[in-house]
Amino acid sequence: MTDDLPLRLSQDLEEAFPDVVSAYQHAVFTVALRMSAQPEDAADISAEAFLRAYTALRGYPPQRIGQLQLRPWLLTIVLNLLRNEARAASRRPAEVGLVAVSGVDDGREGPAEHAQRHDGQARLGGLLTGLAEPQRTAVVLRHVVGLPYAELAAVMGCPEGTAKSHVTRGLHRLRSMIPEETT
C-alpha cells in the first residue's frame, strides 16, 4: 500500500492523502510522544504535522510528490515542529498549575495509577528525556519507530555514519542510566 503512495498522491492528492495518514499516523505519533513525553502535546504535534504535510503537498508539482520518501519527510516535519515548540516554550513564562481540589473523584485515572499501569513505558520515556536531543531522536527513530539507518540519516539531516553514532551513544548512555538490578 505505501509503495505506490507517492505516485497516487501525485495523481490525486485529495483521494490519496487519507491513506498517508493511516499509513504513517502511528510512526508520527510515536515520535512526537517519545520526543515530547506529553500525550496531549504529541497528539497536537501529530495533527499539525499532517496538516503541514497536506498544505505543502498542495504546492508541490506532481513530479516532486511522486519522488517523495514519505516517512522520512513526515518525521522531519514532526521533529521541526517539536524544535519550534521547544524554542517557543523557552520564550514563554512558566505556567503555574491550579491546585487540585482534594477528595474530588472525576472517574479519571490519576497520575499515580497511570504511572503504575504504564511503568515500563514511563520508565523508558523518563530515561529518554535524559539523553541529548540528537541521541534521543536517533534512538527513538531507530528502536521505537524502527527506521533503517538510511531513513534515519535522512530525517536527521546527517550522514548515515553519524546517525549510527548517535544511536550507539544514545544506547550506551541509556544503559548507564539503568540501575543495576539486585538479585
C-alpha positions in Angstrom: 0.0 0.0 0.0 2.8 2.5 0.9 5.0 1.6 -2.1 2.7 3.3 -4.6 1.5 6.0 -2.3 3.7 8.9 -3.7 2.6 8.0 -7.2 -1.1 8.0 -6.1 -0.6 11.3 -4.3 0.9 12.9 -7.4 -2.1 11.8 -9.4 -4.9 12.7 -6.8 -3.9 14.3 -3.6 -7.4 14.6 -2.2 -8.1 10.9 -2.6 -4.7 9.5 -1.5 -3.9 11.7 1.5 -6.1 9.8 3.9 -4.0 6.8 3.1 -0.9 8.7 4.0 -2.4 9.5 7.4 -3.5 5.9 8.0 -0.1 4.5 6.9 2.1 6.8 9.0 0.0 8.0 11.9 1.5 5.5 14.3 5.1 6.4 13.4 4.3 10.2 13.6 2.5 9.9 16.9 5.2 7.7 18.4 8.0 10.0 17.5 6.0 13.0 18.8 5.2 11.2 22.1 8.7 10.0 22.7 10.3 13.3 22.0 7.7 15.5 23.9 6.8 13.0 26.6 3.3 14.5 26.8 0.4 12.6 25.1 -1.7 15.7 24.6 1.3 17.6 23.0 2.1 14.5 20.9 -1.5 14.4 19.5 -1.4 18.1 18.7 2.0 17.8 17.1 0.9 14.8 15.0 -2.2 16.6 13.8 -0.2 19.7 12.9 2.4 17.6 11.1 -0.3 16.1 8.8 -1.8 19.5 8.2 1.5 21.0 7.2 2.3 18.0 5.1 -1.0 18.4 3.2 -0.5 22.1 2.8 3.0 21.6 1.4 1.9 18.8 -0.9 -0.8 21.1 -2.4 2.0 23.4 -3.5 4.4 20.7 -4.9 4.4 19.8 -8.6 3.3 16.2 -9.3 6.9 15.1 -10.2 8.2 16.1 -6.8 5.4 14.4 -5.0 6.0 11.2 -6.9 9.6 11.1 -5.8 9.0 11.8 -2.1 10.1 9.4 0.6 7.0 10.0 2.7 8.0 8.5 6.1 11.4 10.4 6.5 9.7 13.6 5.1 6.8 13.4 7.6 9.1 12.6 10.5 11.3 15.6 9.6 8.2 17.7 9.8 7.4 16.3 13.3 10.9 17.0 14.5 10.9 20.5 13.2 7.6 21.2 14.9 9.0 19.8 18.2 12.0 22.1 17.9 9.8 25.1 17.1 7.6 24.3 20.1 10.6 23.9 22.4 12.0 27.2 21.2 8.7 29.0 21.7 8.3 27.4 25.1 11.7 28.7 26.2 10.5 32.2 25.5 7.2 32.0 27.4 6.9 32.4 31.1 6.4 29.2 33.0 2.8 28.2 33.6 1.6 27.7 37.1 -1.0 25.0 37.6 -4.0 25.2 39.8 -4.0 23.2 43.0 -6.3 20.2 42.6 -9.3 20.0 44.9 -8.8 17.1 47.2 -11.4 14.5 47.6 -12.9 15.0 44.2 -13.0 11.9 42.0 -14.0 12.6 38.5 -13.5 8.9 37.5 -10.4 9.5 35.5 -7.1 7.8 36.2 -4.8 9.8 38.3 -1.0 10.2 37.7 -0.1 7.5 40.1 -2.4 5.0 38.6 -1.3 5.9 35.1 2.4 5.6 36.1 1.7 2.2 37.6 -0.2 1.0 34.6 2.5 2.2 32.2 5.6 1.6 34.3 7.7 0.2 31.5 6.8 2.9 29.0 7.0 5.7 31.7 10.5 4.4 32.7 11.6 4.4 29.1 10.2 7.9 28.5 11.9 9.2 31.6 15.2 7.7 30.6 14.9 9.1 27.0 14.4 12.6 28.3 17.9 12.3 29.9 19.5 11.9 26.5 20.9 14.8 24.4 18.4 15.7 21.7 20.3 14.1 18.7 20.8 10.9 20.6 17.2 10.8 21.8 16.0 11.4 18.3 18.2 8.7 16.8 17.2 6.1 19.4 13.5 6.8 19.1 13.6 6.7 15.3 15.7 3.5 15.2 14.4 1.4 18.1 10.9 2.7 18.8 9.8 3.5 15.2 12.1 1.0 13.5 13.6 3.2 10.8 16.5 1.8 8.8 19.7 3.8 9.2 19.4 5.3 5.7 16.0 6.8 6.5 17.2 7.8 10.0 20.1 9.8 8.5 17.7 11.4 6.0 15.3 12.5 8.8 18.2 13.8 11.0 19.9 15.5 8.0 23.3 13.9 8.7 25.5 11.2 7.1 24.5 7.6 7.9 27.6 7.0 10.0 26.8 10.0 12.2 23.2 8.6 12.6 24.7 5.2 13.7 27.0 7.0 16.1 24.1 8.9 17.7 22.2 5.6 18.1 25.2 3.9 19.6 26.0 6.7 22.0 22.3 7.0 23.0 22.0 3.3 23.8 25.3 3.4 25.7 24.0 6.4 27.8 20.6 4.7 28.4 22.4 1.5 29.6 24.5 3.6 32.0 21.3 5.3 33.4 19.6 2.0 34.2 20.5 1.0 37.8 21.9 -2.5 38.2 19.1 -4.9 39.2 19.9 -6.7 42.5 19.1 -10.3 42.7 
